[in-house]
Structures are given as structure tokens and as C-alpha cells.
């Protein structure tokens, strides 16, 4: 996007909006050129979950699904049409705006001289939007890009795209195919803005400015190419990424300046600075999203509501459990396992001692009675002890426990993954080799047939490989996979949690900020 909604490490999917408040919804900071007021965020400056900087105006997406606009409004680009609700993503162009609704449809408003606000039919199935200079782009869940307005061409093959960024005269698409993540560029190339530097692989996010381009690599460095001067030929430096060029999790490109967001919430800005658009206001901390306008910048700060005290390995003796219906009433219960004492505390249900500090909790419905059983896996001996159900030895000290219903009989089976060889062994069901020592295991029911599939997440490339079901790319090495049934349709969805910013990104479903760098996501 030229004047982008926030550029994030994972593919541009949806910003999830739910009812009620969002503990990590935050405030917007604007700086730089302000003659038309794009930096003057209207009060109350709270509850924002996404930002988009246009040429001389700004948009903010609230946690309640409404869009707020401010700044230059000659063409009505700040006035989101009614009903101003149900939006999950925003993008600001030169003088027109786009909003993505939770039902996968796009709404456009503002200047429409090229038809850039007239979304083509069928207006459905979109998962991302990008407003450029007189052109609009929508990314479909199928991986294809739809363009309308001034320019409508998209390079062939129009498949496998996971992100799109429209600049003023050129555009970028991030494509994942096979094991390769590459950038496709098209449009005017008078400054080399479409000449993606080699190696054209390993990219996880893109941003298109006026005449320059940015790509974020999986190693957290930024590649920049295209015009490195201003419109009058004077040096601006928007392609000269400051050292150390590492630790970035998001990028944004403006007219003649660029922005990068570090994993610690710090914004780095470089390029033309005559309106102080590169001088991030103090304190330069706590940012979770960035966006670059024509001559100004926006940053989204995380909410001021304190997150809970994290339960991590830094808190000895605790482990979070999730998705356990311990009393069989059809509702998941809050539960913890205190390793140091073997205490299982199920809120409102029971407190019982079972296991010890060397054990891994493996709750599940092991006898098919629709009630979660308390259980532990002792890796030193391969012991599985399921309270009141069974004791068995399966696995060894080098194995990871992966319990699940792998045969669809309604009962949880004991299973292990052996990193050294990629072996999945499910007791009494199957043995198969899938994955390697560098992979994170993500078993689940991804096709909704009631049977769990073996699956891996490869952080080095963002690959999700679900055996017999799918291969797709979503996330990167700094993300934690969090698959789960987020739509309630009986199928597990691919998702990641980015602790550096509190981002939850569920492929084709939602994006929301909740939590922070010290927190552990609780899913399933």
C-alpha cells in the first residue's frame, strides 16, 4: 500500500474486531507535516487497533469495528459510509479509502475519478485491502489479487499471493509458492522500484512508497530499492536502512521516507525529514504498528490496560493448560498445572495433586465420556498417567507428547513426535515420518472430519504443512503457532501469535492485538 494500513510481518489478513473492549486496543501518535491536520488524532484517542496514513489524511480502526477519519477531506475520504460498523481492516490512498468488512466484502469511499471506489462483483471472499493512487486492490482468500480503478492489471499467474501493497505508480505482491517466498512487482519502473534485489526469497512483508519499495525478510532485515532521492533529484535516503539492519517486525513506505518497527516496540525512520516526519516523538516505546503518509507518520501504541502477570518459564512451577472441559458441561474450564507440587487447579471444579516437576501435562478425553481427564507425560521414562483411566509407557526422553484424536473415535490417543527423525507415533493407530528437528508440531483437525492430522510449522519459511490436507505459508520465525477452531465450524484454522506486539493473526479469519511480549497465548 502506498499510504498503508500498518504493515505487519505476517501476510495482510484481517484485523479482528469483536464486541466489547479490547485490552490491547491503544492510542495513535502522529508526527510530521500537519497543515491539514493528519496528525491531530480526534478524542477520545483510545480503543484503536489499526492505522492507515493517506497522503494528507489519516484513518483509525476502533476495536468496536468503526472507522475514524481526520485530516484533509475534500473528497470525503475521511467519512466512512454508514453503517460504520463491522470493519476489520482499513487502507488509505491518495484521496480515497477502503475498509474490509468481517463478511469479506470491501467498502470504498472518497475520490472516485477512476472508479477506485467501485468494488467489482462478486464483492466477497476478500481478506486484505490496499488503497493506492487512484487504484484499489483486494486480496482474495484464494490467493488472487483483484484490481480496479486507474490500473487493473495483475501479473500472471495471479495465484499464491498472501499480501498486496499498492504504491502511487507501482505495486507489490508477496507470493508463497512451494518453499519460496518472493516478491512480484509491476507498474512503472523509472527508478527501479520494480527491480526486486536478489536473492528474491525469504520475504515476509512488503511496502510500496511513491517511487521506492521495501521488503521485510524472515531474518528481520529490511531490503529497500528504487528511488533514493526526492522529486527534485536531491538525496533523501529513503532506501538507506540504518544499521543495525536487524530486529524489524514491520515496514511502511511513504513518499520520500520509510519506517521500520522493531520487535521491542521502537520505531526507526529514515529518509527526507524536512517536516520532522522521521523524528519519532518521545517516548519511542510501546508501538505495535506503523504507517507512512505523504509527509507525515503514524504509530499505534499498545493499550494502557495492564496485561496479566505472565505465566511462563520465568515463573517456576507453572504451566498453562487450555481447552479442557473437566466437568463435562460442554464449557472449557480455566486450569493450571503447578509443576513444583503437581497441583492441578480447575477453577470451580476441583483441586487435585497428580504428577511432579518433571512431568508434562497432557489433558484430554482418553475414555470418550466427553470429559477432559487429568494426565501427565513423564518423558524420562515414557510414562503416560491418565488419572482414573490408565497408565502406559509410550515414548522416550527425546520425544514430545502430542496427544489427540487421530482416528476419529472420540477418544484422545497417546502420541509422540521424535524430533531427531520426524517420527510421529500414535499408540495403536499409526507411525509416520513427517517434519524435522527444526519444526514446531501443530497437530489438529484441519479438514473437519473429526480426526486429527499430523502437522508442522516451519518458522524459517512460515510453512504450515498438514499431512494429507494442505501446505501454506503464514507467519515467520518470530511467531508462535496457535492453531484452533476460531470460526466454530469444526475445522482447525492456521494462526500465529507474535509476542513482540501481541498480534494474533488467524489465516482468513482475523487479526487482533491482545497481550504482549511476556505473555503466553492460551488456545484450544
Secondary structure, 3 states (H helix, E strand, C coil): CCECECCCCCCCCCCCCCCCCCCCCECEEEEECCCCCCCCCCCCCCCEEEEEECCCEEEEEECCCCEEEEECCCCCCCCCCCCCCCEEEEEECCCEEEEEECCCCEEEEECCCCCCCCCCCCCCCEEEEEECCCEEEEEECCCCEEEEECCCCCCCCCCCEEEEEECCCEEEEEEEECCEEEEEEEECCCCCCCCCCCCCCCEEEEEECCCEEEEEECCCCEEEEECCECCCCCECCCCCCCCCCCCEEEEEECCCEEEEEECCCCEEEEECCCCCCCCCCCCCCCEEEEEECCCEEEEEECCCCCCCCCCCCCCCCEEECCCECCCCCCCCECEEEECCCCEEEECCCEEEECCCCCCEECCECCCCCCCCECEEEECCCCEEEECCCEEEECCCCCEEECCECCCCCCCCECEEEECCCCEEEECCCEEEECCCCCCEECCECCCCCCCCECEEEECCCCEEEECCCEEEECCCCCCEECCECCCCCCCCECEEEECCCCEEEECCCEEEECCCCCCCCCCC
